[in-house]
Amino acid sequence: MRKNKLKKKILFSAIQPTGFVTLANYLGVLKHWKYIQKDYNCIFCVADLHSLTKHDNNFNLRKITLDTLAFYLACGVDPKKSIIFVQSNVDEHCKINWILNCFSYFGELSRMTQFKEKSRNNRNINMGLLNYPILMMSDILLYNSNYVFIGDDQKQHLELTKVVANRFNKYYGKTFTIPKNIMFKQGSRIMSLHDPKIKMSKSDKNNKNSIFLLDKKIEIYKKIKFATTDSESPSKILYDIIKKPGISNLLNIFSILSGKTILQLEKLFYNYNYSMFKEELSKLICKKLYNLQKRYFYFRKNENYLLKISRIGAKVASTKAKNMMNIIEKKIFL
C-alpha cells in the first residue's frame, strides 16, 4: 500500500482567498478536488499572500482565509489524504520568490494578460501585481509538482513557470520539475449570468453576474430568473454557443450539476420555455448548494479545528519546502 502511494505524482492546486467563492470556482476546480485525491499526492494551498495585491477597508484576510479552509473541507478535501496549508505559514514561499525574481524578465511579466487587464487605467499599480506570476511559480516549483490544477485564466502563468524553471535548470543543472497542467473541460468555462461572452468571476463588480456558494435560496432564484437567455425565436432549450450563448451557459451549468448530458437535457426540456427551465435550474442549484453550505457551516464554526488543520499542513509542507530550498541553496550560495 505504501509503495503504491509513493508512485503517485504530486499535484498542486491553490485558491486565492477573497471572501467570495463562485459557482464557477466550484464547478471548475473545487468539485474535482475530492476525486483527484485518489490518484495523486495532493497539496492544496490557500494562497493568502496573493490576496495582498488588493487593498480594501473591509478586507479581513484572517477571516476569509478561514472561510476558504472551510470551503476546502466542505468540498471533500481530506486532511488525512492531502496536505492542506496556508501559504503565508511556509516562509520558503517568499524565500524562493526572490530567487525566481532574478530569473524572470520584466518584459515577460508585463506581457501577462492578467497584469495588463488589472493595471489598465490604474495609476497606482503595486509591485505585487506584477510579481503575482512569480509567487505562483514559487508555490508550484517549491514542491516539485508534476501537475498543477488551474483554471483556464492561469494557463499563461503556468507557461511562464515552465520557461523560468527551464532557465534555472539550464544554468544550475536539473533542479526543478517541469509541471504539467490538469484542467477538466467540464466546468472550465462557466460564463457570466448577464454577459455570457465573459467568464463568471468573483472579481466582477456586479454580483448579479455570479452565483456565490453562500447565496441564499431567494438570491439564487432571482439571479437565475434575470439571467440573460436569448432573443431568438422560438425560445427553445437548445445548446448553441454561437446563436444562443445565454441558454447554452445555463444548460452547461445544469449538465454539470445533474450529471446529464446536454443532449439528454435538450430532450428533457423540449417542451419547456425559458422561464420553466430556469425554475428547474434554480431548484437544482439550491439543492446542491444546500448540502455544501451545511458542510461549510459545520466546519466554519469550529475555528480551532481549522487552525489545527492549517498548522499540521504547514508543518508537513514546511518540511518539503525546506528540503527543496536546501537543494537550491547548495547550488547557488556558500
N, C-alpha and C positions, 0 to 999 in steps of 0.2 A: 504493500500500500504506500509506504514511504517512498519507494523507488519510483512509482508512477507519478507521485506528486512532484518529485524533483524534475521530471521530464516536461512538466507543464511550462509553457512560455510565460514570460512576465507581461502583464497588461496594465498600463497606467491610464487612469482617467480622473478628471477633476472638473469641478464646477465652481465658478466664482460666486460667493455669497452676495446676494443683492437684496434679500428680503422678499423677493418675488420669484416664484418658480412657476413657469407656464405649462400649459398642457403640451406645448411643443417640446419643451425640455423633457417632459416625462415620456412622451411617445418616441422621441428621437434618441434619448440617452438612458434616462433613469429606469425606464420599463425593462430594458435589456440587462441591467446590471445583475439582477437576481439569477439569471440563467448563465451568464458567461463565467460566473464563479466556478462552475463545474469543469470548465475546460482550460482555465488559465489561473496562474497565481496573480490575483488581482491586487492592485494598490489604488485605493480611492482616496483622493485628496480634496480637502476643502480649501480652495485657493484664495485665502483671505488677503494675502499680500497684493494680489492683483486688484482687489477692490479699492485699494488706496489711491488708484488713479482718478477716482471720483470723490468729490467732497460735497457734503450736504449737511445742513444744520440738524437734520433729523436722522443723520447717519449713526447707527449704533452697531458697530462691527461685531462686538461680542455677542449681541443678541442674535443677529442674522447668521452668525457662524453656528450657533447652537441650533437655530432653525434649520439650517442646511443639514447638519448632522442628523437631526430628527427625520428629515426627508429621506436621507440615505437609508436609514434603518427601516422606515415605513415602506420603502420601495423594495425591500428584501435583501439589502446588503447585510451579510452575516459576519460580525467581527471574529467569529471562530474560524471562518474560511478565508477572510480577506483582511488586508491591512487598511484601516481607516484612520486618517490623521489630519490634523490642521497644519497647513503649510508653514505658518509662522513659528510653529513649535519645533521645527527642524532647522537649525541655524545654517546648515550646509547649503540650503537653497540660495541664501544670499551670498555665501562664500563662492560657490561655483558660478553664480551670476556674474560676478566681476571678471572672472577668468574668461567666460564666454563672451562678455562685452568686448574683450580685447581681440577676439577672433571674429567679430561681426563688424560689418561695414555700415557706415551711416547711410549710404545710398540704398543698401538692401532694406534697412529698416524704414526709411522714408517712403519706399515704394509699396509698403504693405497697405493693402486696400483698407483695412480697418483703421489704420492710423490716418490715412488721407480723409476718410469719411468723418471720423470723430474730431479731427483737427480743423476741418473746413469751417470757416467763419468763426474760429475760436482764437482770440488773440493771446490768451494765457494758457499755452499748452505745457503741461508739466512733463518732465523728462520720463516719468514712469509710463506715460502713454507711448512714447517712442520705444522704451525699453521693454514693453509688455511681451513681445515675442521671445526676447532673450530669457526672461524669467520663466516663460512657458517651456522653452527648450531646456532650461536648468532643471525643471521638475522632471522632465522626461528622461534626460540623459543621466541624471544622478542615480537612477535605479536600474540602469542597463535595460530599459524597457524594450521588449521585442515588438510590442504592439501598443498603439495608442488609440483609445476610443474617443473620437472627437466628432463634432458637428461639421457640416459642410463649410461653414464660415471660418473654420480654423485650419483648413487644408493648406492654405498658403503659408501659415506659420510652421506647420509640420515640414513643409518642403524646405523652408529656411533652416530648420533644425537639422535636417539631413546634410545640407550644404556646409553648415558650420561644424558639425560632427566630423564630416569627411575632411574638412580643412585642418582640424585639430589632429586627427589621426594621421594625416599625411606629414604633419610637422613633427609629431612626437611618437609616432608608431600607433598600432592598434590599441585604442583606449575605449572609445565609446561604441556601443552597439547602435547600428543604424536602424531606427524604428520604422515600422510599417503602420499604415492606418487601417483601423477597422471601423467601418461605418455601415450600419444597417440601412438599406434603401427605404425600408418601411418606416415611416415616421421622420425621415430626414428633411422632408420639405412640407412642413405644416405652415400654411400661409396665414396672413393677417385676415381677420374676420371681415374687415371693411375694405381692404385693398388686397385681393388675392394675388396680386403681382409681386408682393414683397412678403418676406417670411414673418411669421409671428415672432415677436421679440419682447423680452422682459424690459428692454430699454425704450420701448415705444412710449412716447409721451401720452398717447391716447390709450388708456387702459381698456377701452371698449373694443380694441382690436385684438385683445388677447384674453384667453381664459386662464385664470390662475388656479393652482391646485387647492387653494384655500377659499376660493369663491363660494359664496352661499348659493343655495338652490335657486333663489329668486334672481340672483345676478346672472347665473348661467342661462336660465330661460330667457332673460331679457337680451343678453348678448347674442345668443343664437337666433332669437326672433328677428333681430335687426341686422343680422349678418348679411353681407352682400350675396345675392344669388345672381340672377342674370335676367336681362330684359327680353331675351329671345323667346319667341312664342313657337310652339306651346311650352308651358312650364313643366317639362318632363324631367324626371330624376334620371339624368344620363350623364356619364362621365365623358367630358370633352374639355381637356385642359386649355384648348385654344378658344373655342366658342363659348364654353361655359365654365370659366375658371372658378367662379364662386361656388357653384353647386359641386364641382369636382373636388374642391378643397374639403367641403363638408362630407362628401362621400368618402374621401380618403380617411378622415378622422373616424367616421362610423366604421369603416372597414377594419382599421387597426384595433379599435376598442372591442369590436364584436367578434373578430376572427373570421368574418365572412369576406369573400372576395367581392370586388367591385361588380362583377357580372351577377353574382347572387343578389346583391343589393339592388341592382337595376331591375331585376325580375321581381324582387320582393316589393319594391316601391313603384312598380309600373303604373298603378292607378292612383298614386298619391300626388298631390300638388306640393309646392314648396313649403307651405305652412304646415301641412300634415307631416311631412318628412322632418322638418325642424323640430316639431313636437317630439317625435320618436328619438331624434338625436339628443335632444336635451335630457330626456329620460335616461338614456344610456350613459351620458356623461355624468349625470348626477349619481347614478348607481355606482359607477366605477370610482368616482371621487369620494363618495361617502365612505367606502371601505378604506380607501387610502387615508383620508382625513382622520378616521377613527384610530388608525395605527399611528399616524403622525402625532396626534394629541396625547396618545398613551406614552410615547417616548419623550415628547417635548416637556411634559410636566415633571419629568424626572431628570432635572439638570445634573444631579450628582452622577447619575448613570452615564449621561452623555459626556461629562468631563472625564469620567473613568475610562470610557471607551477611547476618547481622544488621547489621554495620557498613555494608555497601553499601546495604541497605534503609533504614537510619536516615538516611543521608546524603541519599537521594532524598526520603524522607518529610519530613525537616527543611526542605529547600528549599521544598517545597509548603506546609508549616506556617508557615514564616516569611513567605511571600508573603501568606497569609491573615491572619496577625497584623498585618502592615503595614497592610492594608486596614482592619482593625478599629480599630487604634490611631489611625489618622489621623482616624477618625470620632469618637473619644472624647477622646484626650489631646492635649497640646500637641505 
